[in-house]
């Protein structure tokens, strides 16, 4: 039987906030019209995070008055794949950085090449 790490929603939200705090200031200030939220379960299995929106690289003059992009970080799948709370911390940071990469228009392939 696999060990599932239990991390409360409150603690998990703190980990996401801490991961966001590690984003370099120049990148954080370049993020635009995006919210990051914690969701317990993904819309499809095996997702740890999901970016939904229009990447910065695809926005043009037409982009105004639109709802914010969304980065969802999925608590339960991350906890399920981790053996320790330290692994949860690491996986949250990796997932947050990966989804922010999508906000900046970076593909999955390139993010994996970069180690994210």
Backbone as CSV, one residue per row, in Angstrom:
resi,resn,N_x,N_y,N_z,CA_x,CA_y,CA_z,C_x,C_y,C_z
1,UNK,0.845,-1.187,0.000,0.000,0.000,0.000,0.888,1.247,0.000
2,UNK,0.610,2.157,-0.898,1.409,3.377,-1.019,1.097,4.337,0.121
3,UNK,2.116,5.035,0.526,1.956,6.065,1.544,1.473,7.332,0.853
4,UNK,0.404,7.910,1.374,-0.094,9.180,0.840,0.174,10.246,1.889
5,UNK,0.890,11.253,1.477,1.207,12.360,2.384,-0.032,13.242,2.525
6,UNK,-0.417,13.506,3.743,-1.557,14.390,4.003,-1.038,15.797,4.255
7,UNK,-1.442,16.719,3.410,-1.107,18.129,3.582,-2.424,18.894,3.542
8,UNK,-2.716,19.613,4.610,-3.984,20.346,4.656,-4.042,21.370,3.524
9,UNK,-5.239,21.737,3.172,-5.418,22.731,2.112,-4.713,24.037,2.491
10,UNK,-4.856,24.448,3.758,-4.220,25.684,4.217,-2.698,25.614,4.053
11,UNK,-2.101,24.512,4.488,-0.652,24.337,4.376,-0.241,24.289,2.909
12,UNK,-1.021,23.598,2.077,-0.714,23.494,0.657,-0.766,24.874,0.000
13,UNK,-1.763,25.678,0.363,-1.843,27.044,-0.173,-0.625,27.862,0.237
14,UNK,-0.131,27.639,1.460,1.094,28.311,1.902,2.286,27.877,1.053
15,UNK,2.357,26.582,0.722,3.453,26.090,-0.115,3.407,26.717,-1.511
16,UNK,2.200,26.865,-2.052,2.062,27.517,-3.360,2.501,28.976,-3.263
17,UNK,2.087,29.668,-2.210,2.494,31.066,-2.024,4.009,31.175,-1.881
18,UNK,4.617,30.247,-1.142,6.075,30.249,-0.987,6.763,29.993,-2.321
19,UNK,6.203,29.091,-3.130,6.770,28.823,-4.452,6.684,30.073,-5.328
20,UNK,5.571,30.774,-5.259,5.427,32.022,-6.029,6.442,33.066,-5.574
21,UNK,6.744,33.080,-4.279,7.723,34.034,-3.750,9.136,33.769,-4.261
22,UNK,9.401,32.557,-4.762,10.740,32.246,-5.269,10.923,32.673,-6.726
23,UNK,9.860,33.104,-7.373,9.957,33.556,-8.765,10.747,34.869,-8.771
24,UNK,11.782,34.974,-9.604,12.555,36.220,-9.651,11.652,37.426,-9.896
25,UNK,11.987,38.516,-9.239,11.166,39.728,-9.286,10.849,40.228,-10.678
26,UNK,11.840,40.191,-11.589,11.576,40.689,-12.935,10.568,39.815,-13.673
27,UNK,10.596,38.514,-13.413,9.600,37.634,-14.028,8.236,37.813,-13.366
28,UNK,8.224,37.883,-12.053,6.961,38.059,-11.332,6.267,39.351,-11.757
29,UNK,7.036,40.410,-11.950,6.421,41.677,-12.344,5.947,41.657,-13.794
30,UNK,6.489,40.739,-14.604,6.062,40.615,-15.995,4.777,39.797,-16.130
31,UNK,4.423,39.036,-15.096,3.181,38.268,-15.147,2.017,39.243,-15.182
32,UNK,1.032,38.932,-16.027,-0.058,39.874,-16.221,-1.395,39.159,-16.353
33,UNK,-2.364,39.627,-15.582,-3.741,39.151,-15.670,-3.816,37.630,-15.502
34,UNK,-3.239,37.141,-14.432,-3.240,35.708,-14.148,-3.440,35.497,-12.650
35,UNK,-4.232,34.488,-12.306,-4.428,34.111,-10.911,-3.947,32.680,-10.718
36,UNK,-3.447,32.398,-9.529,-2.990,31.059,-9.176,-3.891,30.561,-8.053
37,UNK,-4.500,29.398,-8.269,-5.417,28.846,-7.282,-5.067,27.396,-6.982
38,UNK,-5.421,26.966,-5.784,-5.277,25.567,-5.387,-6.629,24.899,-5.578
39,UNK,-6.598,23.746,-6.235,-7.794,22.934,-6.444,-7.448,21.530,-5.960
40,UNK,-8.380,20.880,-5.298,-8.083,19.551,-4.762,-7.832,18.521,-5.863
41,UNK,-8.715,18.435,-6.839,-8.619,17.384,-7.854,-8.660,17.966,-9.258
42,UNK,-7.877,17.386,-10.167,-7.825,17.887,-11.542,-9.033,17.425,-12.364
43,UNK,-9.261,18.079,-13.505,-10.370,17.681,-14.368,-10.103,16.358,-15.089
44,UNK,-8.844,15.956,-15.145,-8.491,14.653,-15.719,-7.325,14.082,-14.919
45,UNK,-7.234,12.747,-14.883,-6.209,12.110,-14.046,-4.782,12.519,-14.427
46,UNK,-3.929,12.467,-13.445,-2.477,12.617,-13.605,-2.012,14.049,-13.841
47,UNK,-2.892,15.027,-13.812,-2.450,16.418,-13.925,-2.046,16.914,-12.549
48,UNK,-0.920,17.625,-12.485,-0.488,18.253,-11.239,-0.815,19.736,-11.242
49,UNK,-0.898,20.311,-12.433,-1.229,21.713,-12.589,-1.773,21.945,-13.980
50,UNK,-2.424,23.101,-14.167,-2.990,23.419,-15.475,-3.037,24.926,-15.663
51,UNK,-2.504,25.363,-16.801,-2.590,26.774,-17.191,-3.699,26.900,-18.221
52,UNK,-4.609,27.828,-18.000,-5.679,28.105,-18.948,-5.674,29.602,-19.227
53,UNK,-5.525,29.953,-20.493,-5.547,31.370,-20.830,-4.824,31.647,-22.120
54,UNK,-4.424,32.891,-22.274,-3.702,33.353,-23.454,-2.289,33.717,-23.011
55,UNK,-1.287,32.955,-23.447,0.091,33.250,-23.033,0.494,34.681,-23.421
56,UNK,1.404,35.234,-22.648,1.868,36.602,-22.909,2.371,36.777,-24.335
57,UNK,2.994,35.727,-24.888,3.560,35.802,-26.231,2.499,35.848,-27.329
58,UNK,1.246,35.550,-26.991,0.176,35.537,-27.984,-0.799,36.699,-27.817
59,UNK,-0.555,37.543,-26.835,-1.461,38.669,-26.607,-1.115,39.809,-27.551
60,UNK,-2.138,40.450,-28.037,-1.939,41.584,-28.922,-2.803,42.752,-28.495
61,UNK,-2.986,43.689,-29.402,-3.801,44.873,-29.108,-5.232,44.504,-28.747
62,UNK,-5.701,43.375,-29.257,-7.057,42.917,-29.001,-7.257,42.479,-27.555
63,UNK,-6.162,42.249,-26.835,-6.250,41.676,-25.498,-6.513,42.766,-24.468
64,UNK,-7.795,42.974,-24.164,-8.158,43.886,-23.072,-9.546,43.519,-22.581
65,UNK,-9.767,43.732,-21.330,-11.062,43.461,-20.745,-11.423,41.984,-20.671
66,UNK,-10.415,41.108,-20.680,-10.685,39.672,-20.609,-10.498,39.172,-19.182
67,UNK,-11.151,38.072,-18.882,-10.981,37.473,-17.565,-9.543,37.023,-17.392
68,UNK,-9.063,36.973,-16.163,-7.674,36.558,-15.947,-7.428,35.113,-16.394
69,UNK,-6.196,34.868,-16.825,-5.741,33.501,-17.034,-5.753,32.819,-15.670
70,UNK,-5.771,31.492,-15.684,-5.807,30.738,-14.432,-4.713,29.682,-14.427
71,UNK,-3.998,29.618,-13.325,-3.081,28.517,-13.052,-3.677,27.764,-11.873
72,UNK,-4.019,26.495,-12.125,-4.543,25.648,-11.059,-3.446,24.674,-10.640
73,UNK,-3.251,24.557,-9.337,-2.295,23.604,-8.768,-3.124,22.578,-7.998
74,UNK,-2.961,21.294,-8.356,-3.828,20.239,-7.840,-3.210,19.546,-6.629
75,UNK,-3.848,19.754,-5.484,-3.331,19.281,-4.200,-3.274,17.766,-4.101
76,UNK,-4.369,17.077,-4.355,-4.403,15.630,-4.124,-3.416,14.855,-5.001
77,UNK,-3.331,15.109,-6.307,-2.357,14.342,-7.103,-0.907,14.594,-6.687
78,UNK,-0.604,15.828,-6.295,0.762,16.109,-5.848,1.056,15.326,-4.567
79,UNK,0.117,15.347,-3.629,0.329,14.602,-2.382,0.433,13.100,-2.647
80,UNK,-0.317,12.603,-3.630,-0.315,11.167,-3.924,1.010,10.678,-4.494
81,UNK,1.735,11.525,-5.227,2.984,11.061,-5.837,4.205,11.290,-4.954
82,UNK,4.015,11.947,-3.826,5.147,12.281,-2.954,5.192,11.350,-1.744
83,UNK,6.410,11.041,-1.315,6.620,10.178,-0.157,6.847,10.960,1.140
84,UNK,7.270,12.222,1.008,7.556,13.040,2.189,7.015,14.445,1.966
85,UNK,6.917,15.185,3.050,6.466,16.570,2.922,7.494,17.403,2.149
86,UNK,8.779,17.068,2.283,9.811,17.770,1.521,9.608,17.573,0.022
87,UNK,9.207,16.363,-0.369,8.910,16.114,-1.780,7.708,16.934,-2.243
88,UNK,6.716,17.101,-1.370,5.552,17.931,-1.704,6.012,19.362,-1.963
89,UNK,6.865,19.885,-1.094,7.390,21.243,-1.272,8.078,21.368,-2.628
90,UNK,8.940,20.406,-2.955,9.658,20.441,-4.231,8.711,20.337,-5.413
91,UNK,7.745,19.425,-5.336,6.826,19.217,-6.459,5.914,20.422,-6.657
92,UNK,5.497,21.056,-5.574,4.689,22.275,-5.696,5.487,23.334,-6.438
93,UNK,6.738,23.527,-6.061,7.553,24.547,-6.727,7.749,24.217,-8.207
94,UNK,8.065,22.964,-8.503,8.251,22.554,-9.896,6.972,22.804,-10.697
95,UNK,5.831,22.438,-10.127,4.559,22.592,-10.831,4.210,24.059,-11.025
96,UNK,4.414,24.877,-10.004,4.138,26.313,-10.122,5.022,26.923,-11.215
97,UNK,6.306,26.637,-11.193,7.219,27.188,-12.199,6.829,26.702,-13.598
98,UNK,6.482,25.427,-13.717,6.084,24.851,-15.005,4.870,25.587,-15.575
99,UNK,3.856,25.801,-14.741,2.635,26.461,-15.225,2.872,27.942,-15.512
100,UNK,3.719,28.585,-14.742,4.085,29.978,-15.042,4.820,30.035,-16.375
101,UNK,5.637,29.015,-16.652,6.304,28.938,-17.951,5.302,28.971,-19.090
102,UNK,4.193,28.257,-18.928,3.141,28.295,-19.965,2.559,29.698,-20.108
103,UNK,2.409,30.408,-19.004,1.917,31.796,-19.044,2.845,32.662,-19.901
104,UNK,4.141,32.340,-19.874,5.117,33.074,-20.676,5.275,32.496,-22.083
105,UNK,4.424,31.506,-22.418,4.433,30.964,-23.770,5.432,29.854,-24.014
106,UNK,5.964,29.250,-22.961,6.956,28.187,-23.106,6.225,26.845,-23.206
107,UNK,6.601,26.044,-24.201,5.944,24.758,-24.446,6.343,23.716,-23.401
108,UNK,5.523,22.662,-23.313,5.859,21.535,-22.424,7.219,20.956,-22.773
109,UNK,7.482,20.796,-24.070,8.746,20.209,-24.493,9.936,21.030,-23.994
110,UNK,9.857,22.343,-24.178,10.953,23.213,-23.744,11.072,23.226,-22.221
111,UNK,9.957,23.246,-21.523,10.005,23.214,-20.052,10.668,21.939,-19.560
112,UNK,10.378,20.808,-20.210,11.012,19.545,-19.806,12.510,19.579,-20.111
113,UNK,12.891,20.169,-21.249,14.317,20.325,-21.561,15.032,21.144,-20.496
114,UNK,14.331,22.135,-19.946,14.900,23.006,-18.919,14.825,22.392,-17.510
115,UNK,14.208,21.214,-17.410,14.123,20.552,-16.121,12.868,20.864,-15.328
116,UNK,11.894,21.480,-15.955,10.651,21.821,-15.284,9.525,20.979,-15.839
